[in-house]
Amino acid sequence: MVTLDAVRSANAKGKLIEDPVAMFVGGTGGIGERTAKEFFKRTTKPKAYIVGRTEERGNKIVSELREINPQGEAFFIRKDISLIRSVDELCDELNKREAKINCLFMTAGYMTLRGRDETVEGIDKTMSVNYYSRIRCIVNMMPKLTAASDQGELSRVITVLAAGSEGDVRMDDLELKHGFTLHACLAHCVVMTDFAIEGLAGRYPGTAFSHSYPGPVKTGIANQLTGPVRLAVKVMYAVMTPWILNVEESGERHFFQMTNKCYPAAEGAVGIDPPEGVSVVRGSNGEIGSGAYLLNWDGKAAGDESSLRKYRELGMTQRVWEHTMEVFEQAERRMRKEAKRPASQDAEGSGRPIPNPIGWRAA
């Protein structure tokens, strides 16, 4: 465990990071918001893009960031990231505006008990927000993340979901077209994220990639639930309050993950030196400093090693990459067809808020 005192000691050196540019997808609440505020508090002349669905909330956070650090710049971009098309629009805008991106931090999430619920692109909405759209965003932004690493600057990607919750997946149905359950959805999103970032680290050795489990942080996940289940979640929060990680601490710990040399890219470390007694973390493939990390809430390595080894031997890294690209192509085909319908018809999923995810873990 990296103690909170050690995290704070390292984070206090954040002023050494000058002119960083970060993109917070899902930054209008919970972990994303608190990490953005820590980013503004600690670094020198930061620039942040806050991506979310609620304009009023987004503008409020941008205003607060500017108060925290008047030398910084903050902007809100309203996007529905349940659609691959919207992710492409978002990334096109950022690629035009910035020469580099130092950190891509993703916490936007969605959960429902209604079963498989496809968007107009033919992807289940829960899986789209928690996996496919995130990977699309990473791939789209890699030129700018690579530009940062080429300049010898920090280049990090962090996707916050549920590292360590690996479970059984159906390799012949990764998209869960059949037998969809919330538990299976979680297992597939977690395992695919694990191997996607491992593959990305191999393709882009100048960037460090992390899949993080934030701990039982109290966020807006219950907003999408109804009836007895929603009540049960709220009762759980009340009973577990002494053990629920404070969202401010979560922001501090994720800023540590964003900036510390404990989590280097495969080609080498850039960032703040590790605190005393803390060493470089073991990567998802078992190698120290591999460039791809599965992290527990306390910053230490997570992941079910036996499960990961089994799937790695079955060629999961390549299988996940090929499958993900196939789903992207499918979405593009569907949207070309969708573009032919009358413009007055709204796309499915538009106008609906997407709550930030709690750190899911399988029972």
KAHU-V419612 format. One record per backbone hydrogen bond with DSSP energy under -1.0 kcal/mol. NH is the residue of the N-H (numbers start at 1). CO is the residue of the C=O. If there is no record, write none. Layout:
nh=NH co=CO
nh=NH co=CO
//
This chain:
nh=2 co=298
nh=7 co=3
nh=8 co=4
nh=9 co=5
nh=10 co=6
nh=11 co=7
nh=12 co=8
nh=13 co=10
nh=14 co=11
nh=16 co=13
nh=17 co=14
nh=19 co=44
nh=22 co=47
nh=23 co=103
nh=24 co=49
nh=25 co=105
nh=26 co=51
nh=27 co=24
nh=27 co=51
nh=33 co=29
nh=34 co=30
nh=35 co=31
nh=36 co=32
nh=37 co=33
nh=38 co=34
nh=39 co=35
nh=40 co=36
nh=41 co=37
nh=42 co=38
nh=43 co=39
nh=44 co=17
nh=47 co=20
nh=48 co=73
nh=49 co=22
nh=50 co=75
nh=51 co=24
nh=52 co=77
nh=58 co=54
nh=59 co=55
nh=60 co=56
nh=61 co=57
nh=62 co=58
nh=63 co=59
nh=64 co=60
nh=65 co=61
nh=66 co=62
nh=67 co=63
nh=68 co=64
nh=69 co=65
nh=72 co=69
nh=73 co=46
nh=75 co=48
nh=77 co=50
nh=79 co=52
nh=83 co=80
nh=87 co=83
nh=88 co=84
nh=89 co=85
nh=90 co=86
nh=91 co=87
nh=92 co=88
nh=93 co=89
nh=94 co=90
nh=95 co=91
nh=96 co=92
nh=97 co=93
nh=98 co=94
nh=101 co=144
nh=102 co=21
nh=103 co=21
nh=104 co=156
nh=105 co=23
nh=106 co=158
nh=107 co=25
nh=108 co=25
nh=119 co=123
nh=122 co=119
nh=125 co=117
nh=128 co=124
nh=129 co=125
nh=130 co=126
nh=131 co=127
nh=132 co=127
nh=133 co=128
nh=135 co=131
nh=136 co=132
nh=137 co=133
nh=138 co=134
nh=139 co=135
nh=140 co=136
nh=141 co=137
nh=145 co=141
nh=146 co=142
nh=147 co=143
nh=148 co=144
nh=149 co=145
nh=150 co=146
nh=152 co=149
nh=153 co=148
nh=156 co=102
nh=157 co=208
nh=158 co=104
nh=159 co=210
nh=160 co=106
nh=161 co=212
nh=165 co=162
nh=173 co=170
nh=176 co=173
nh=185 co=181
nh=186 co=182
nh=187 co=183
nh=188 co=184
nh=189 co=185
nh=190 co=186
nh=191 co=187
nh=192 co=188
nh=193 co=189
nh=194 co=190
nh=195 co=191
nh=196 co=192
nh=197 co=193
nh=198 co=194
nh=199 co=195
nh=200 co=196
nh=201 co=197
nh=202 co=198
nh=203 co=199
nh=204 co=200
nh=207 co=204
nh=208 co=155
nh=209 co=291
nh=210 co=157
nh=211 co=293
nh=212 co=159
nh=213 co=295
nh=217 co=215
nh=223 co=220
nh=224 co=221
nh=225 co=222
nh=230 co=226
nh=231 co=227
nh=232 co=228
nh=233 co=229
nh=234 co=230
nh=235 co=231
nh=236 co=232
nh=237 co=233
nh=238 co=234
nh=239 co=235
nh=240 co=236
nh=243 co=240
nh=244 co=240
nh=250 co=246
nh=251 co=247
nh=252 co=248
nh=253 co=249
nh=254 co=250
nh=255 co=251
nh=256 co=252
nh=257 co=253
nh=258 co=254
nh=259 co=255
nh=260 co=256
nh=261 co=272
nh=263 co=260
nh=265 co=268
nh=267 co=205
nh=268 co=265
nh=272 co=259
nh=278 co=275
nh=281 co=262
nh=283 co=287
nh=284 co=292
nh=286 co=283
nh=289 co=281
nh=290 co=287
nh=293 co=209
nh=295 co=211
nh=296 co=300
nh=299 co=296
nh=302 co=294
nh=305 co=303
nh=308 co=304
nh=309 co=305
nh=310 co=306
nh=311 co=307
nh=312 co=308
nh=313 co=309
nh=315 co=312
nh=316 co=311
nh=319 co=315
nh=320 co=316
nh=321 co=317
nh=322 co=318
nh=323 co=319
nh=324 co=320
nh=325 co=321
nh=326 co=322
nh=327 co=323
nh=328 co=324
nh=329 co=325
nh=330 co=326
nh=331 co=327
nh=332 co=328
nh=333 co=329
nh=334 co=330
nh=335 co=331
nh=336 co=332
nh=337 co=333
nh=338 co=334
nh=339 co=335
nh=340 co=337
nh=341 co=338
nh=345 co=342
nh=350 co=347
nh=352 co=349
nh=357 co=107
nh=360 co=358
//
